[in-house]
């Protein structure tokens, strides 16, 4: 079993935030709004599937690490 350190959690959050900002600037949509649409299946139009997948990945990572961080407190 691998132990994740506080430093690892914070690094992951920072990396995810940088990725989210990149897509928010590119598409002019907040990540929360994007993920709401994504989770409802409203973004599957076949355009930019790599961007959508990567954006969702950054969002999920941030959410997971934020929950982990809350558990550390």
N, CA, C and O of each residue as an XYZ file, in Angstrom:
292
protein
N       0.843     -1.179      0.000
C       0.000      0.000      0.000
C       0.886      1.239      0.000
O       1.835      1.324      0.780
N       0.589      2.181     -0.853
C       1.362      3.406     -0.968
C       0.741      4.481     -0.088
O      -0.476      4.663     -0.062
N       1.598      5.182      0.624
C       1.129      6.270      1.465
C       1.302      7.577      0.714
O       2.364      7.852      0.156
N       0.260      8.369      0.704
C       0.332      9.673      0.045
C       0.633     10.721      1.119
O       0.024     10.734      2.188
N       1.568     11.579      0.811
C       1.964     12.609      1.766
C       1.178     13.891      1.521
O       0.567     14.075      0.468
N       1.206     14.756      2.498
C       0.558     16.061      2.357
C       1.158     16.816      1.173
O       0.442     17.485      0.426
N       2.451     16.706      1.011
C       3.127     17.362     -0.113
C       2.600     16.823     -1.450
O       2.384     17.587     -2.391
N       2.398     15.510     -1.525
C       1.853     14.897     -2.743
C       0.447     15.423     -3.034
O       0.113     15.728     -4.179
N      -0.361     15.524     -1.994
C      -1.732     16.018     -2.145
C      -1.719     17.448     -2.680
O      -2.435     17.773     -3.627
N      -0.903     18.292     -2.065
C      -0.841     19.697     -2.482
C      -0.283     19.843     -3.887
O      -0.747     20.689     -4.651
N       0.711     19.027     -4.242
C       1.262     19.054     -5.602
C       0.198     18.659     -6.620
O       0.070     19.289     -7.670
N      -0.563     17.614     -6.304
C      -1.618     17.172     -7.217
C      -2.691     18.242     -7.387
O      -3.172     18.468     -8.497
N      -3.067     18.903     -6.291
C      -4.065     19.968     -6.371
C      -3.556     21.104     -7.244
O      -4.297     21.632     -8.073
N      -2.302     21.479     -7.063
C      -1.733     22.561     -7.870
C      -1.698     22.183     -9.344
O      -2.047     22.998    -10.198
N      -1.286     20.973     -9.650
C      -1.242     20.509    -11.044
C      -2.644     20.500    -11.654
O      -2.839     20.938    -12.788
N      -3.613     19.997    -10.893
C      -4.994     19.959    -11.385
C      -5.522     21.370    -11.625
O      -6.171     21.629    -12.638
N      -5.247     22.273    -10.700
C      -5.704     23.664    -10.850
C      -5.115     24.312    -12.103
O      -5.810     25.036    -12.816
N      -3.845     24.054    -12.369
C      -3.215     24.609    -13.577
C      -3.895     24.071    -14.826
O      -4.145     24.821    -15.770
N      -4.195     22.778    -14.839
C      -4.892     22.187    -15.980
C      -6.288     22.753    -16.148
O      -6.721     23.023    -17.269
N      -6.993     22.933    -15.047
C      -8.352     23.489    -15.109
C      -8.331     24.912    -15.657
O      -9.159     25.269    -16.495
N      -7.393     25.719    -15.187
C      -7.308     27.108    -15.676
C      -7.024     27.151    -17.171
O      -7.549     28.008    -17.882
N      -6.192     26.225    -17.649
C      -5.883     26.172    -19.079
C      -7.159     25.983    -19.897
O      -7.371     26.681    -20.889
N      -7.999     25.050    -19.488
C      -9.229     24.787    -20.231
C     -10.270     25.880    -20.024
O     -11.018     26.199    -20.947
N     -10.329     26.452    -18.842
C     -11.265     27.558    -18.608
C     -10.926     28.746    -19.510
O     -11.826     29.396    -20.043
N      -9.651     29.027    -19.679
C      -9.245     30.121    -20.576
C      -9.537     29.774    -22.032
O      -9.974     30.630    -22.802
N      -9.299     28.534    -22.404
C      -9.509     28.120    -23.796
C     -10.985     28.131    -24.184
O     -11.332     28.554    -25.287
N     -11.853     27.670    -23.289
C     -13.266     27.501    -23.637
C     -14.197     28.516    -22.965
O     -15.402     28.498    -23.217
N     -13.673     29.380    -22.133
C     -14.457     30.426    -21.477
C     -15.627     29.836    -20.681
O     -16.744     30.351    -20.724
N     -15.352     28.765    -19.966
C     -16.353     28.100    -19.141
C     -15.696     27.716    -17.828
O     -14.560     27.242    -17.819
N     -16.400     27.916    -16.712
C     -15.840     27.493    -15.429
C     -15.784     25.968    -15.390
O     -16.589     25.289    -16.027
N     -14.845     25.453    -14.651
C     -14.711     24.000    -14.547
C     -15.907     23.373    -13.858
O     -16.294     22.257    -14.205
N     -16.502     24.052    -12.897
C     -17.696     23.517    -12.246
C     -18.843     23.387    -13.243
O     -19.541     22.373    -13.258
N     -19.041     24.406    -14.073
C     -20.101     24.355    -15.087
C     -19.793     23.274    -16.123
O     -20.672     22.502    -16.505
N     -18.546     23.227    -16.570
C     -18.126     22.191    -17.511
C     -18.439     20.809    -16.952
O     -19.038     19.981    -17.639
N     -18.039     20.555    -15.709
C     -18.200     19.211    -15.155
C     -19.672     18.867    -14.958
O     -20.060     17.707    -15.101
N     -20.484     19.850    -14.635
C     -21.917     19.618    -14.521
C     -22.462     19.143    -15.865
O     -23.196     18.157    -15.924
N     -22.108     19.837    -16.939
C     -22.546     19.436    -18.283
C     -21.972     18.078    -18.668
O     -22.675     17.233    -19.222
N     -20.696     17.876    -18.372
C     -20.009     16.625    -18.693
C     -20.674     15.446    -17.989
O     -20.932     14.413    -18.606
N     -20.948     15.604    -16.699
C     -21.522     14.497    -15.926
C     -22.950     14.164    -16.375
O     -23.427     13.055    -16.135
N     -23.625     15.103    -17.017
C     -24.968     14.861    -17.547
C     -24.929     14.339    -18.983
O     -25.972     14.083    -19.585
N     -23.717     14.183    -19.529
C     -23.575     13.672    -20.889
C     -23.912     14.670    -21.972
O     -24.223     14.280    -23.097
N     -23.855     15.960    -21.652
C     -24.258     16.988    -22.606
C     -23.103     17.516    -23.465
O     -23.302     18.431    -24.263
N     -21.911     16.956    -23.313
C     -20.770     17.457    -24.084
C     -20.232     16.445    -25.088
O     -19.167     16.660    -25.667
N     -20.928     15.377    -25.297
C     -20.439     14.331    -26.183
C     -20.861     14.590    -27.616
O     -21.683     13.865    -28.177
N     -20.282     15.645    -28.207
C     -20.605     15.970    -29.596
C     -19.507     15.512    -30.558
O     -19.575     15.781    -31.757
N     -18.503     14.823    -30.031
C     -17.431     14.298    -30.864
C     -16.309     15.272    -31.127
O     -15.282     14.887    -31.686
N     -16.475     16.539    -30.738
C     -15.421     17.528    -30.940
C     -14.523     17.572    -29.707
O     -15.006     17.540    -28.575
N     -13.238     17.644    -29.933
C     -12.244     17.798    -28.876
C     -12.345     16.755    -27.761
O     -12.320     17.121    -26.586
N     -12.457     15.471    -28.094
C     -12.612     14.469    -27.035
C     -11.415     14.393    -26.088
O     -11.570     14.077    -24.909
N     -10.217     14.685    -26.609
C      -9.037     14.651    -25.746
C      -9.100     15.763    -24.703
O      -8.785     15.541    -23.534
N      -9.508     16.960    -25.126
C      -9.629     18.074    -24.192
C     -10.670     17.767    -23.118
O     -10.438     17.998    -21.932
N     -11.801     17.252    -23.540
C     -12.879     16.969    -22.597
C     -12.434     15.914    -21.589
O     -12.684     16.046    -20.391
N     -11.788     14.890    -22.070
C     -11.306     13.826    -21.191
C     -10.259     14.346    -20.209
O     -10.311     14.034    -19.019
N      -9.319     15.132    -20.702
C      -8.270     15.678    -19.840
C      -8.855     16.650    -18.815
O      -8.479     16.618    -17.643
N      -9.766     17.505    -19.252
C     -10.401     18.479    -18.362
C     -11.136     17.744    -17.233
O     -11.006     18.100    -16.061
N     -11.902     16.724    -17.598
C     -12.632     15.942    -16.592
C     -11.658     15.262    -15.630
O     -11.918     15.174    -14.430
N     -10.547     14.789    -16.161
C      -9.538     14.149    -15.314
C      -8.953     15.114    -14.297
O      -8.790     14.762    -13.129
N      -8.639     16.316    -14.728
C      -8.118     17.332    -13.811
C      -9.159     17.655    -12.736
O      -8.830     17.802    -11.558
N     -10.409     17.762    -13.160
C     -11.478     18.091    -12.218
C     -11.637     16.982    -11.169
O     -11.722     17.256     -9.972
N     -11.677     15.727    -11.635
C     -11.825     14.604    -10.710
C     -10.642     14.507     -9.756
O     -10.823     14.237     -8.569
N      -9.433     14.725    -10.267
C      -8.252     14.679     -9.410
C      -8.327     15.751     -8.330
O      -8.057     15.483     -7.159
N      -8.697     16.971     -8.730
C      -8.807     18.050     -7.742
C      -9.835     17.692     -6.679
O      -9.577     17.861     -5.488
N     -10.990     17.202     -7.094
C     -12.041     16.854     -6.133
C     -11.571     15.746     -5.181
O     -11.809     15.809     -3.975
N     -10.912     14.749     -5.732
C     -10.434     13.632     -4.918
C      -9.382     14.096     -3.914
O      -9.424     13.726     -2.740
N      -8.452     14.898     -4.383
C      -7.383     15.375     -3.491
C      -7.918     16.366     -2.458
O      -7.442     16.384     -1.322
N      -8.884     17.179     -2.826
C      -9.491     18.104     -1.854
C     -10.203     17.304     -0.757
O     -10.131     17.668      0.417
N     -10.880     16.235     -1.126
C     -11.539     15.385     -0.130
C     -10.508     14.723      0.773
O     -10.711     14.612      1.982
N      -9.401     14.284      0.183
C      -8.325     13.692      0.974
C      -7.747     14.724      1.928
O      -7.489     14.423      3.093
N      -7.543     15.938      1.436
C      -7.006     17.018      2.265
C      -7.938     17.314      3.435
O      -7.475     17.541      4.553
N      -9.242     17.313      3.189
C     -10.215     17.537      4.266
C     -10.099     16.441      5.328
O     -10.268     16.705      6.518
N      -9.812     15.214      4.896
C      -9.661     14.111      5.825
C      -8.413     14.208      6.680
O      -8.359     13.634      7.768
N      -7.405     14.933      6.198
C      -6.149     15.104      6.922
C      -6.322     16.110      8.058
O      -5.663     16.014      9.093
N      -7.205     17.061      7.853
C      -7.395     18.116      8.857
C      -7.967     17.566     10.080
O      -8.199     18.303     11.039
